[in-house]
Amino acid sequence: MSKQATIPYDEAVDDAQTGDVWLFRGHSAADKAIRTFTNSPVNHVGMVVAIDDLPPLMWHTEMGQSNEDVWTASHHRGAQLNRLGDVYRAWTGPKYRQQAFVRQLRGEISKEMEDELLRVIEMYNGRPFPKVARLARWWVKGRFRKEATGEGVYCAQLLAITFRRMGLLDPKKPANWYDPGKFWSGDHLELEGGATLGGELHVIDD
């Protein structure tokens, strides 16, 4: 990848707003396998939830359970709502050693959109991360515009579902059509309602 513009972590958190997209790029065998299979420059994606005076949160799904899910006040795998700072430290720290990037949302998030976001979180929180073989089948089905069925949900699929329900994403494509790279600027993702995502900013420690 070409050299990225940067943003200090504290600034990224202070400026965080609902709909910002955070992307992660790691170097483990699993991370590289995901990127190779999907032809993507990143292997994980989530979105910011910043409502009222709450600290910024990250809505995503993963196989780990190291961070507290603030929706249930518990630790569990799968779809979870974590503190953004916890996710950043976990994913860029010694355990995962990933690079973090943020694409800031430009557009209005209405009260109705926030309400729909909370309904999605209530519905999907705790859904398991699919097993690798099933994940691959779902993604291939998505290439043929077939909606995946099942209890599990992977990171880009969860983000697509959430954006669709909020009215930010065209509902014509199935949620499993998306992979993390679809939310990278090189794929020219078009949002609805006049909203756009800024270019990637590499999040760095101060």
C-alpha positions as CSV (number, residue, x, y, z in Angstrom):
1,M,0.0,0.0,0.0
2,S,1.1,3.6,-0.6
3,K,2.1,5.9,2.3
4,Q,-1.0,6.9,4.3
5,A,-2.0,10.2,5.9
6,T,-1.9,9.8,9.6
7,I,-4.0,10.9,12.6
8,P,-3.0,10.7,16.3
9,Y,-5.1,8.2,18.3
10,D,-6.4,10.9,20.7
11,E,-7.6,13.0,17.8
12,A,-9.3,10.1,16.1
13,V,-11.1,9.3,19.3
14,D,-12.0,13.0,20.1
15,D,-13.4,13.4,16.5
16,A,-15.1,10.0,16.5
17,Q,-18.7,10.0,15.3
18,T,-21.3,7.3,14.6
19,G,-20.6,5.8,11.2
20,D,-16.8,6.2,11.1
21,V,-15.3,3.1,9.7
22,W,-12.2,1.5,11.3
23,L,-10.1,-1.0,9.4
24,F,-7.3,-3.2,10.5
25,R,-4.4,-4.8,8.8
26,G,-2.4,-7.6,10.4
27,H,0.5,-9.9,9.5
28,S,-0.5,-13.3,11.0
29,A,-1.2,-16.2,8.8
30,A,-4.9,-15.9,9.4
31,D,-4.8,-12.2,8.5
32,K,-2.9,-12.8,5.3
33,A,-5.3,-15.6,4.4
34,I,-8.3,-13.4,4.7
35,R,-6.7,-10.7,2.6
36,T,-5.6,-13.2,0.0
37,F,-8.9,-14.9,-0.3
38,T,-10.9,-11.7,-0.6
39,N,-8.2,-9.7,-2.5
40,S,-8.4,-7.1,0.2
41,P,-5.8,-4.8,1.7
42,V,-7.3,-5.2,5.2
43,N,-8.7,-8.1,7.2
44,H,-11.0,-6.5,9.8
45,V,-13.6,-3.7,9.8
46,G,-15.9,-2.2,12.4
47,M,-17.9,1.0,12.9
48,V,-18.0,3.7,15.6
49,V,-21.0,4.2,17.8
50,A,-20.9,7.6,19.4
51,I,-24.3,8.6,20.9
52,D,-25.0,11.5,23.3
53,D,-22.3,11.7,26.0
54,L,-21.2,8.1,25.9
55,P,-17.5,7.4,25.1
56,P,-17.0,6.3,21.5
57,L,-17.7,2.6,21.0
58,M,-16.8,0.0,18.3
59,W,-19.5,-2.2,16.8
60,H,-17.9,-5.2,15.2
61,T,-17.6,-9.0,15.4
62,E,-14.6,-11.1,16.1
63,M,-13.5,-14.5,17.4
64,G,-11.9,-13.1,20.5
65,Q,-13.5,-12.1,23.8
66,S,-10.8,-10.1,25.5
67,N,-12.8,-6.8,25.6
68,E,-16.0,-6.2,27.6
69,D,-19.2,-5.9,25.6
70,V,-20.8,-2.8,27.0
71,W,-24.3,-3.8,25.8
72,T,-24.3,-6.9,28.0
73,A,-21.5,-6.0,30.5
74,S,-19.9,-9.4,29.7
75,H,-17.1,-10.9,27.7
76,H,-18.2,-13.0,24.7
77,R,-17.2,-13.9,21.2
78,G,-18.9,-12.8,18.0
79,A,-20.8,-9.5,17.5
80,Q,-20.0,-7.1,20.3
81,L,-20.0,-3.4,21.3
82,N,-16.7,-2.5,22.9
83,R,-15.1,0.7,23.9
84,L,-13.2,2.1,21.0
85,G,-10.0,2.6,23.1
86,D,-10.1,-1.0,24.2
87,V,-10.4,-2.3,20.7
88,Y,-7.6,-0.1,19.5
89,R,-5.2,-1.2,22.2
90,A,-6.1,-4.9,21.8
91,W,-5.8,-4.9,18.0
92,T,-2.6,-2.8,17.7
93,G,-1.0,-4.2,20.9
94,P,1.3,-7.3,21.3
95,K,-1.5,-9.8,20.9
96,Y,-2.6,-8.9,17.3
97,R,0.0,-6.3,16.2
98,Q,-2.3,-4.8,13.6
99,Q,-2.3,-1.4,11.9
100,A,-5.4,0.7,12.4
101,F,-7.0,3.1,9.9
102,V,-10.1,5.2,10.1
103,R,-12.4,6.6,7.4
104,Q,-14.4,9.4,8.9
105,L,-18.1,9.7,7.9
106,R,-19.2,12.9,6.3
107,G,-22.9,13.3,6.6
108,E,-25.8,13.6,9.1
109,I,-26.8,10.8,11.4
110,S,-30.4,11.5,12.4
111,K,-32.1,10.3,15.6
112,E,-34.1,7.8,13.5
113,M,-30.8,6.4,12.2
114,E,-29.4,6.1,15.7
115,D,-32.6,4.3,16.8
116,E,-32.3,1.8,14.0
117,L,-28.6,1.3,14.8
118,L,-29.6,0.5,18.4
119,R,-32.2,-2.0,17.1
120,V,-29.5,-3.7,15.0
121,I,-27.2,-4.0,18.0
122,E,-30.0,-5.5,20.1
123,M,-30.8,-8.0,17.4
124,Y,-27.2,-9.0,16.4
125,N,-25.2,-8.7,19.6
126,G,-23.8,-12.0,20.5
127,R,-24.2,-13.6,17.1
128,P,-21.3,-16.0,16.6
129,F,-18.5,-15.5,14.2
130,P,-18.9,-18.1,11.4
131,K,-16.5,-21.0,11.1
132,V,-13.9,-20.5,8.3
133,A,-15.5,-23.0,5.8
134,R,-18.9,-21.4,6.3
135,L,-17.5,-17.9,6.0
136,A,-15.9,-18.8,2.7
137,R,-19.2,-20.3,1.3
138,W,-21.2,-17.2,2.4
139,W,-18.7,-14.9,0.8
140,V,-18.8,-16.9,-2.5
141,K,-22.6,-16.8,-2.4
142,G,-22.4,-13.1,-2.0
143,R,-20.5,-12.9,-5.3
144,F,-23.6,-14.3,-6.9
145,R,-25.9,-11.9,-5.1
146,K,-27.3,-14.6,-2.8
147,E,-28.0,-13.6,0.8
148,A,-26.4,-15.8,3.4
149,T,-28.6,-17.5,5.9
150,G,-27.6,-18.7,9.3
151,E,-26.9,-17.4,12.8
152,G,-23.3,-16.3,12.4
153,V,-22.1,-13.0,11.1
154,Y,-18.6,-11.8,10.0
155,C,-17.2,-8.3,10.4
156,A,-17.9,-6.8,6.9
157,Q,-21.3,-8.5,6.8
158,L,-22.3,-7.0,10.1
159,L,-21.2,-3.5,9.0
160,A,-23.1,-3.8,5.8
161,I,-26.2,-5.0,7.6
162,T,-25.9,-2.0,10.0
163,F,-25.3,0.5,7.2
164,R,-28.2,-0.9,5.2
165,R,-30.6,-0.6,8.2
166,M,-29.5,2.9,8.8
167,G,-30.2,3.9,5.2
168,L,-26.5,4.4,4.4
169,L,-26.0,1.5,2.0
170,D,-27.9,0.3,-1.1
171,P,-30.0,-2.8,0.1
172,K,-29.9,-4.4,-3.4
173,K,-26.5,-6.2,-2.7
174,P,-26.6,-8.9,0.0
175,A,-24.7,-8.2,3.1
176,N,-22.4,-11.1,2.4
177,W,-21.3,-9.5,-0.8
178,Y,-19.1,-7.3,1.3
179,D,-15.6,-8.0,2.6
180,P,-13.4,-5.7,4.6
181,G,-11.8,-4.4,1.5
182,K,-15.1,-3.1,0.2
183,F,-14.8,-0.4,2.9
184,W,-11.3,0.6,1.7
185,S,-11.3,3.7,-0.5
186,G,-9.9,1.8,-3.5
187,D,-13.2,0.1,-3.9
188,H,-15.1,3.4,-4.3
189,L,-18.0,2.4,-2.0
190,E,-21.0,4.7,-2.6
191,L,-23.2,5.5,0.4
192,E,-26.8,6.7,0.3
193,G,-28.3,10.0,1.5
194,G,-25.4,12.2,0.4
195,A,-23.1,10.6,3.0
196,T,-19.4,9.8,2.1
197,L,-16.4,8.3,3.8
198,G,-13.2,10.2,3.9
199,G,-9.9,8.7,2.9
200,E,-8.0,6.3,5.2
201,L,-6.1,7.9,8.0
202,H,-3.4,5.7,9.6
203,V,-4.1,5.9,13.4
204,I,-0.9,6.3,15.3
205,D,0.0,6.7,19.0
206,D,1.0,10.2,20.0
